[in-house]
Amino acid sequence: MKKKNLAEAAAEIQQLLYQLSQTSITTNETITEAIYQEIKCNPTLKSRLQGALKAGGLEALKAIFNHPLFSIPAETIKGWLEAE
């Protein structure tokens, strides 16, 4: 079950990153804010990411948020997930 949630979270984030890469949004700050808002407004995604963090730690988040155009520190994502 954990692997399924990890895969689902990764797929959802990669889709979001792909969508953002197709827009005029190009700064890391803007991308980071868009992802923060998506995590904040999507409890299912947040839960999946929290599960990924518990199962794989920061390395799992680094893998999920790996994108050639954007650099979002895993520590930032971890902070958002642990904030509430």
Buried (B, 14 or more C-beta within 10 A) or exposed (E): EEEEBBEBBBEBBBEBBEEBBEEEBEEEEBBBEBBBEBBEEBEEBBEBBBBBBEEBEEEBBBBBBBBEEBEBBBEBBBEBBEEE
